[in-house]
Amino acid sequence: MASSHIVPNETYKMTERGVTQKETGSAFDATIIKSDRAGTHTRAKDDALDASAFAPFHKHASHKGAAAKPDSFLRKGKGTGGQTMTATLRAEAEARGETYGGAGGGGGGGYAAEGGPPSAHAFAKRSNPPNTELRRFYERGDLPISIDHRGVKNKIQWKVEVTKLDYHHYLPIFFDGLRENEEPYRFLAEQGVYDMLEHGGSTKILPVIPQLIIPLKTALNTRDPKVLVRVLKVIQTLVESGEMIGEALVPYYRQILPVLNLFKNKNVNTGDGIDYSQRKRGNLGELVNETLEKLEITGGEDAFINIKYLIPTYESCVL
C-alpha cells in the first residue's frame, strides 16, 4: 500500500503574502473596518492612575478627604524661603543617604530617587488602523486601476486616462491611502498620487487643495517614520505640480506643520561615517527641512512668517 506522505515540491519557491494588519484577512476577504481614528492619543490604563490623587468617596458621605495629620503640615525651617527647591531636595536626599540628581543628571531635578520623570512619548507611533478610503474603494472594485507587474518596478495600469478623472473624487481617496503600510495599498496610494499630480496641473489640483488637508493631517499624526517620509515627498511634489498650489497651502500650515516641528531635528548621527542611503532620501530631519524650504519658496510672501510662527527654529532660505 502506497504511503500517504506528501513530498513537498521544491521546484517552485513560494513566498507567503505579507500581512501587517490582522484585520486584512486572506486575499479573498474584505478588510474588517473598525471605527478607530488614526493618530489618536493612547489612552492610559486604569491601573496607571494614581488613586491617591482623588479624594475618597463613600456612598453616603460627602466629598471630604481623610483628616490631615500634624506631620503633613509645613513646619518652621522646612520651607524654601522663596528660593528654589534645589537646596531643600538636596538636603532631604543627603538625610536619606542618597545622591541628589539635580537639574542636569540622575534623571532630572528632584527625580533622582524616583528614576526620572515619565517619558512623554512624543516620537512614538500612534494608532494607524486599516480603515482608509483607498482600501475600502479598492476592495470593492470602485477604482479604475490595476497593478501592472513589470520586471523591475511595478506600475499602475489606469483603465481610463488620468486627465479625464474627477480629481475632486479620486485625489482625496489616494491621499487618504498614504498612511497605508501594507501592500498593495501602499503602492497603489503612492503611485496613484504621483500619477495624478503629474497629469493634473493647476486647473485640476488647485480646487481640490482643501479636501487634501485632512488626509495629510491624519497621515502625519500617525508619527510613523515610514509614513512621514512618504507624505513629505508627496507634499514636495504637490507644491511643484502647478502654479499657486504652494500659496493655497499657506492657510493650512496650522494643520500640517506642528508634526514637522517635532521631527525637524530627527537626523541620523553617523559621526565620521558615510550614509549610503542618501539616494533613498529617508533621513527624516533633512526631509523636513527640505520640505519647509520648498513650502517657503512656493508659498509667496506670507509663507515664511507663517512657517516661523509654527516652527520658531526655522531659518529662511530666501535671501
Secondary structure, 3 states (H helix, E strand, C coil): CCCCCCCCCCCCCCCCCCCCCCCCCCCCCCCCCCCCCCCCCCCCCHHHCCHHHCCCCCCCCCCCCCCCCHHHCCCCCCCCCCCCCHHHHHHHHHHCCCCCCCCCCCCCCCCCCCCCCCCCCCCCCCCCCCCCHHHHHHHCCCCCEEEECCCCCCEEEECCCHHHCCHHHHHHHHHHHHHCCCCCHHHHHHHHHHHHHHHHCHHHHHHHHHHHHHHHHHHHHCCCHHHHHHHHHHHHHHHCCCCCHHHHCHHHHHHHHHHHHHCCCCCCCCCCCCCCCHHHCCCHHHHHHHHHHHHHHHCCCCHHHHHHHHCCCCCCCCC
